Amino acid sequence: MRKKEILRKKLKNLRSKLASSYVTSNSSKIFNTLKNLLNQLGFDSIAVYKSYNNEVLTNDIISYYLSMNKVVCLPVLKDLDNMEFHQVNVRSKMKLNKYNISEPIHCAKIDTNKIDIFIIPCLGFNKNLYRIGMGKGYYDKILENNESSTLISLAFENQFIDEDFKEIHDIRMNYIITENSILS
């Protein structure tokens, strides 16, 4: 088994055991740090994942930036290998995809090169600002030719991995925000 697959299995197990109170309180801390960072960066559009399975919670992020009149985009799976982003609003209808993650329906597709900020989920991360995702490479594929967007991954401190696991196709984050710090 490859290094990343072993790490992914360990990290999924760790994440599945997190208490909901831990996820909720630390997600709130991460959101406050994110708001402060984004106030400094300035932006018009933001792509955010819909959290599930003890990921850093994102519903407050989505609601907040919709209320601030930002262009908010959510991922939509197109097939087994491809994802795109669609603009949402407070009335957008959602459905569950094959992974039981909510995604918008009947919303306009947005060119990913025109999105200022990407908020990207992760299972684990290291000090070099690389993340381990769920293993399908959706974000790596969609961002491989995008040099204009700021990439931010949200994670809990216990997802830190003190080793190099980078592979050739991995995309480096600009920031990783945890409940205790911002790596940049």
Order of alpha helices (4+ residues) and beta strands (2+ residues): alpha-alpha-beta-alpha-beta-beta-beta-beta-beta-beta-beta-beta-alpha-beta-beta-beta
